[in-house]
Amino acid sequence: MTKSDQSLDAPLADYLTDKSKGNDSGNYRRNAERVLREWLSWTRDRRSADTFAALDVDDLEAYARHLKRRTNDADGLAPASARKYFDYVRAYLSWCQRREHLADNPAAKRRATGALPDDDRRSEHGQQLWSPAQRNAIVEYADERAREAIDETGSNALAEARDRAFVATIAYSGVRGGEVLRDRNDARREGVRWKDVDLDAGTMTVLEKGSQEYRQTGVPRQAVSALDRWQTVFDPPSEEWPVFPTLHAPSLSSAVADGLDAAGYTDEEIEAMRDDATALELCYAEDIAPPALTTAGGRNLMRRLSKAADVPGLDTEDGEYLELHGGRRGAGDTLVRRKGWEQAQKHLLHADPKTTMEAYSHISAEETADEASEAFDESDG
């Protein structure tokens, strides 16, 4: 019997064991098991075959509609809860796909997710949120990719080391992409510079989007570590150099031409210098700061990395990827859950606590539901 011929619940115990690692409270494992067993029961009742080979997008689309109908009941699910139930199933099937039970994940298809009820919170903010599993996947991939490149080429692994630092910064620091990258539509936003970063203190000064003022934000050690390793590989000759430079050859070439011209070199001298060295080598030799990576370049980078990293819960073939602002929202979600509203507000540089509470209001509802569930378990158990 092949893995695809196994029943849908065959690897469930192993999945739940994996999900319990590092989760002292066991909340995720407990909730995932309950929801998945309900889904398995619903699937068996709907059709006689319940193997991975028989599962297709029609089944997941039907399950999404089933959840949507439950939100219309007087005492049914909230739209956010319905989507969360579906996320549990999608995560399980992604895990199964990576272990070759499935060729692809039908729960990640747009036809299936499109049948889910609208989540008022998601509709209002229109923003993605990196889950812990997604954050771990992209960070681990970027780290492994950088280590392999450095082992093979040493200091020439610039792109891989930069990408690792960029992913870690977006994943953990809570900054917006436009606060650390170059924005072609805003002359003030030339990208964060090394002079703006204090790795010893774990801080970074950014032009904050909300207040439009320069403010200092905290950089967690997970991002500091990646930035420190990137600085060692990059070895910028000046603190005026961008933390996340573009490595796009035409952009570097244009910057070098302008820099050499401004330094007083003649056209003949510039041509001779360009014949003897690459644009990046001339940046180092003449201390010409390369342009920072643009916000558009950052988005394109995340598209490539998301696809290569096989991030769970994304249909990369349909254009989905880990968006820059999703990293900020994911960091905020984790902070609210683990450290509380006040810490999240400080880290995200929200001037008004109401902004934080509105952005993560779903957490209050979930906590209330969990506490009520435990209370009734204790009372009626």
N, C-alpha and C positions, 0 to 999 in steps of 0.2 A: 504494500500500500504506500503510495506517495503521500507527501505532506498535504498536497491539495485535496486528496481523498479523505483526509481526516475530518472528523466532526468539528464544528466551529468552537466547541468548548474544550477540545483536546489540549491545547496549550494554555488554557486559562490559568491554571494553578502556577505555571512557570511565570506567566506575565505578572500575576499579582505578587509573586515573590520578588521579582525584579523591581516592581513599583514600590515595594515596602522599604527598599534600601535607603537609608538616610532620612526616613520619614518617621520620626519618633512618635508622633501623635497617631499615625496609622489612619488618619482621616481620608486621605486620597484612596488608599487601598480598600478601606471599608466601603466608601461611596462607589468606587469603581466596580467592586464586586457586585454590589446590589444592583446597580444600573445595568451592568453587562448580563447578569443572570436574567433580569427582566427582559432584556433585548433578545437573549437566546430563546427564552420561552415564547416570546411573541413571534420570533422567526419560525420556530418549530410549529406553532399553531397555524401560521400563515401558509406553510408549504411542507410537504412531506420530506423533502431533501434538506438537510442542514449541514452540508459539507462546504469546505472552502471552494471546491470546484464549482459547486452549484450557485454560489453567491455572486450576484452581479449588481450593477447600479440600480436596477429596477427595485431590488429589495431595499436598498438604502433610501431610495427616493420614497418608497412606500412607508418606511419607518419614520422618515422626516415628516411626512404628512400625518402619520399617526400621532406624533408628538404635537404637531400643530393643532390637531383636533382636540387634544387634551387641554390646550390652553384656552379653548372656547367654553369649557365646562365651568360651572359656577365655582366649584372648588378645585379646579384643575391646576395645571402647571403655569408658572409665570413664563413668558417668552424666554427670558434669560436662562431659566432652569431647563427649559426644553432644549435650548441650544447647548447647554452644558452637558446634558444627557447624551446628546449626539456626539459631542466632543470626546466623551469617554469611549464610545464605540469606535470613533475614528482613530483615536490613539491606540486602541487595542489592535485594530486591523493594520495600522502602520507598523506596529511591532511584529505582527504576524507576517506582513509582507517582507520585512527585513530578514525574516527567518524562512523565507521561501514557501510559506503556506499559500501565498497569493502572488500573482504576477503583478498586480497593481491594487491600489486601495480604492474600492468603489465608493467609500464614504468620503473620499477627498474630491470626488467629481463634482463639478459645479451643478449638474442636474440634481444631484442629491441634496447638496447644501442649499440650493435655491428653493427647495420645498419647505425649508424650515420657517418658523414664524419670525417676523421681524423682531429684533431685540431693541426695545426703545432706547436703551443706553448706547448700543452700537450705532443705531440710526442717528441719534442725536450727535454723537461725537464723530461718527464716520471714520473711526480710527481703528487700526489693528492693534493688537496687544500680544507681544511675545510671551508665550507661556514658558514656565521654567524648563520644560522639555525642549522647546524650540531654542531657547537661549543656550542650553547646554550643548545642543547639537551643533549650532553654528560656531560657538566658541571652541569646542573640542576639535571641530574640523579645521578651523583657521589655525589653531595651535599646532596640530599635527602637521599640517601643510607647511607651516613656517619652519618647524624643527627639521623636517625632512629636507627642505630646500637649503637651510643653513648647513646641515651636515654635508650636503653635496657640493654646495658652491660657496659657503662661507659668507663673506661680506657682500657678495653679489646677489644675495637673496633679498634684494630691497623690496620688491613688490610683496612677497609673502610676509616679510616681517612687518611692513607697513600695514598690510591688510589685517594681520593679527591684532595689532595695536588699535586699529580703527574699530574693528568688530567689538573688542573688549570695551573700548570707550563708549560706544553707542549702547552696548548691552548693560553696563553697570553704572555709568556716571549720571544717566538721566538727562544728558544734554540733547538739544535738538541738532539735527544735521546742519542746519543753517547757522548754528552758533560756533561750529568748529571748522566748517568748510567754506569755500569761496562761493559767493552768490553773484552771478553775472549781472543780476538786476539790482544789486545794492552795493555801491562803491565802498561802503564802510566795512563790508564783510569780505575780508581778504583771507580768511582762514586763521585759526588760532596759531600763534607762534610759540616757539620754545621759551621765549621770555615770559609768556603767560602761564607757564606750567611750573609748578614746584613739586617735584616728585617726592622730596623728603617730607614735605608737609601734607602731600596728598590733596593738592588744590589746583584749580585751573580757573583763570579769569576769562570770561566770555562776554560778548556783547549780547546780553539777554534779550530775547525776542519780545517778551511782554513789556518790560519797562523801557526797553531801548537804551539801557544803561550798562556799563561794564560792571559785572558782578562776579564775585568769587564763588565757585561751587566746589563741592567735595568730589574727589576722585577715589573710589574704593580701591583697596589693595589689588583686587583682581585686575583692574585696568592699569594701575600704577606699574605692576609687574610687566605687563605687555609693553607699556610705553617705555619703561626703562630698557628693556631688551631691544626695542626698536631704536632708541636713541644710540645705543652702543653700535648697532649695525649701520645706522644712517650716518652717525658721526658728523652732524652739521657744524660747519665752521663758524657759524654765527647764531646767536639767539634770535636773530631776525628771520631765520628760515622757518617755513611753515612746518608744523608737526606732521601734517598729512599732505605731502607734496604730490602733484601730479607726476606720473611717469610716462605721460603721453608724449611721444617723440616730437610731433609738430609743435606742441605747446612749449616744450623745453627749448626747442630750436628757436622759436620766436623770442622767448625771454632772453636767451643768450645773445641773439642779434641785437636786441634793444640795449642790453647791458653793456656789451662791448662798444656799441656806438656811443652810449652815454659816457663811457670811460675815455673816449677820445681816440679810439683805434680807427685807422682808415679802412676803407672797404677792402683794399688789397690785404691788409694785415688780418682783418677778420676772416677773409676767405682762406688765408694760409692757416690760421689757427683752427678753423673748422675742418680743414683737411687732415689735421694731425690728431684731433681728439673728438670724442663724442660731445654732444651738448651737455650731458650731465657732468662729464669730466671737466668741461670748461666752467660750469657752475661752481665746482669745488675750487678750481685753480684761480678763478677771478672773484670768488665770493659773490656770485650772482645768485640771489635767492630764487629758486624755482617757484613757479606759481603753485598755489595750493590746489588740491583736488576740488573740483566743483561739486555742488549739490547734485547736479545731474550725473556726474561721474560717480559719486557715492551711491546713488540709486542703482546705476548700472553694475557697479561692483557687487552690491548686495544681491542683485538678480543672479549674477554668475555664481556667487558663493552659495546662495540658497539652493540652487539647483545641484551643484556639486556635492553639497553636504547632505543631501537627502533629508531635509528638515521635515519632521513629522507634521502632519496637518496642513501641508501645502500642496496644491496642485500646480507644480512648477511648469508642467507642460501646457497649462492653461493660463500661464502668465503670473501666477501668484508667487510672491517672494516676501522675505522679511523686510518690511519697510522701516526706514530710519526712525520715524516717529513711534513705530510699534515697539522699538527698543526702549524708548523713554517711558511709554505707558506700561510696558512690562516691568521695568525697574520700579516704577511707582506702585504698581500692584503688589509686588513682593514686599516693598517697604511698609505699605499700609498693613498688610497681613501680619508681618513679622515684628515690626517696630512701632506701628501706630501712625495715626494721622499727622501728628506734629513733626515727626522725623521725616515723613514723606514730603510734607510741605516745605521743609527746609532744604531737602536734597533737590527737589524739583524747582526751587526758587519761586514758588507761588507766593505772591504778595498777600493774597487773601485766602484764609483757611477754607472758605466756601468753595474756592476753585478746586481744591484737592478733594473735598468731600463730594462735590458734584461729579467730578471725573471718575471717582471710584465708589459711587453710591451703591453699586451692586454688591460690594463687600459687606456693607452693613446689613443688607437684606440676607445675604448668605449666612452671616454670623448669627443673625436672629433666628433663622431657620434651624441652624445646627444646635443652638442653645435650647430652642424649644423641643427639638427632637430628643436631646439628651434628658431634658426635664421630664418628658412623658415616658421615656424609657425607664428612668429611675422611679417614677411614680407608679407605672403600671406593670413594671417588669416583675 
